[in-house]
């Protein structure tokens, strides 16, 4: 087998398709039921996988690592920037320190993934998205928000009304510690009442738009309005 080209941490990776993700999720679910030796065997099978999906296998924290690219750049306090632009009067770029200096909100809710796993009582902390929108001065023609991520591939969306809910955060802390890279740090979106794919990781851009633009997985079959228990053909208990 040919050697893989070394990962370039400063470049976004190649997007992957839904079939590969769901196939790997199936192996992850198997790992939940299997003994640790089998799980370690599955991990060894994926050791050379360029998609970065090995972390979908179960881990002690109850979460799974999801990435739709083969690599994701790492950003920290020195080089992280979050832009707010589009149909606003006052576009802005925030550093991590800027976001931490704003009024903070801590929420504790269950996290529900559309693939079935759930993590109860998970704290997230950050700035309410509505605060950033108010600071930017949303124009009357605006109806929606588009989110972009520094992995170079993932996107998400909310209606303006959804974005202004008090349980929607631009989060930089999870489980009472700084948000790590694998969980979408240093900053991610957190949409408490919706399936977790709406909570875009590695958040880099908030663009106010006229209309909702379906996100990465929504272009591949998932529901745009992803309320937990009321979408995607699932009946999970609400999370918010």
N, C-alpha and C positions, 0 to 999 in steps of 0.2 A: 504494500500500500504506500502511495506517495506521501511524503511528509507534507503536513499542512503548513501554510504560510503563517508565521508568527502573528498573534493577535496584535493589532494596533490600537492601543487604548484611546488614542485621540481621534479615531474615526468611527462613525456609526457603522454597524454591521449590516448584513443583508437581511431583509425581512423574511420571515418564514410563513408558511401557510397554515390554515386551520387544521388540515388533515394531520400534519406532522405534530402539531401541538396536542391535538386530541389523542393521537396514538400514544404519545409520551405520557399524557395524563392517565391513560389506561394502565400503563406500567406503574405509574405512581400510586394508583388506587390498589394495584396488586401488592405493592410494597406495604401498604397500610395493614393488609391482612396477613402478610407473610412474616416468617421469622427473620430476625436481623441478618443471618448469613445470606438469605436470598436477596434481601435488599442490597447488601454490599455487592453481591454478584451483578445485580442490575446496574449499580453505579459503575462497576468496572466495564460493563458493556458500553456505557455511554461516555467513558473517559475520553474517547477521541471524537466525540460529537461536536461539530463546529457550531451548533445552534445555540449553545449555552443553556440547554434545557435540563441538564442533569439535576439541577436543584429542584425540579418538580417532584422528585422523590421525597417521601415524608421526612420531616425533621422534627426535632424536639419542641420547636416553638409553635407547631401547628400550622404554620404558613408554608406555602410553596413558592419557589422562586420562578417568576415568569419573565421572559424576555422574548420579544418577537424579532430580535436581531442576534447575530452571532457574537457581537461584543457591544458594550456600552461604555462611553467615556466616563471617567471618574472626575467629579468636580467637588471642590471644597470652598471654604470661605473666601479664598483669594480670587477664584475665577468663576464662581457661580453668579449668574444673572437671571432674573425673571423679568420679562418685559410685559407690560400691559399696553395694548394699542388697539387699533381698529377704530370703531365708531365712538371715540372718546374725545373730550376737549383737552385733556391733559395726559398725554402718553407718558409712561414712566418706566424706568428700569430700576429694579430693586436688587441690592446685594443681600446676602444671607443676614448680615448684621442689620440692614434696614428692616427686614421682615421681623427679626427678633425684637426690634425696638418698638414695634407697633403693639397695640392692645392684643393680648393673647386669650384664646379660648381653649379649654380642655374638654373634650367629649369622651365618653366611655360607652361604647356600643359593641354588639357582636359584629364580626366581619363575616359576610357570606359570599362565597365564590359561586359563580354560575355552574361550575363543574361539580359542586356538591359539598365541599368541605366548609367548615364553619369554625371560627375562633371566637369564643365568648369573651365578653367584657374587655375589649381592647381599647386602651386609652390612646387618643391622638391629640396633639396640641399644635396650635398655630394661629394664623390670622384668618378671620372670617373672610371668605371671598367677597361678600357684600361690602366689606370695608374697603378693599382695593378698588372695587367698581365705583363706589361713591367718591373715593379720592380722585379717580380718573375722570369723573364727570361723563356718565353714559349719555349719549345723544338720544333724542326722542325716537329716531328711526330704528334703534337697536331692538332686537328680539332674542338674540342668542349669544352664546359664548363658544369659541373654539379653542381647545387646548392643544399645544404642541409640546414635544418632549425632546430632550437632547440626545436620545438614542438615535434620532434621525428618521424614525419611522412611525412611532405611535402617535395617534391623535385621539381626542375625545371631544364631546360637546354636551352642552346643557342649554335648555331654554333660559332666558334671563330670569324668569320667575323661579325656576329651580335653583339657579346659581345664587339667588338672594336668600335662600333658606338659611336659618341660623345653624343648621347642622351640616353645612358645607364649608370645609376649611382648605386653606393653603397651608399644609402641615409640614413642620420640620422636626417634630418629635413623635415617637410611637413607643408605646409600652414604657413611658416615662424615661426615655433616653433619646439621644440624638438619632434622627432617622438615618440608618445605615444605607450603603449603596445598594445592597441586594433588595432592600425594601423600597427603593425609589428615591433615596436621598441624594443630595441634602434636602430637597423639597419635593413633595408630591401633592396631588389633589386628594382630598378625602371627602367622599359623598356618602354620608352615613346611611341614608335609606335605600341606596341602590346597590346592585351587585358590584363586586369589587373591581370589575374591569372598567367601571366608570371612574375609579379613583386613580387617574393616570399617574404613573411613576415618572421620575426624572423630569419634573415639570420645568419647562423653560419659557413658555409663551402663553399669554391669555389675550385672545383677540376677540373684541366685541364685533358681532356681525348682525346682518339683517335676518338671516335665516339659519336654522340648525343644519349643520353639515355632519352627516354620519361619520363616526370615528372608525378606527382601524378594524375592530372586530365587528362593528355594525355593518361595514361594507362586506363582511364575510358571513353574515347571517344572524348575528345577535340583535336583540331589540335595542332601539334608540332610547326609549323610555324604560329604564331597567330597574323598576321598583322591585325590591325583594319580595317574592311571593306573589307578584302580580305581573310577571313578564317571563319571557323565555320558556314558557310552558312549565314553570316550576311553582310549587306551593309552599315554599319555605316560610317560616315565621318571620315577621318583619324585624328589622334591625334598628329602627329608629321611630 
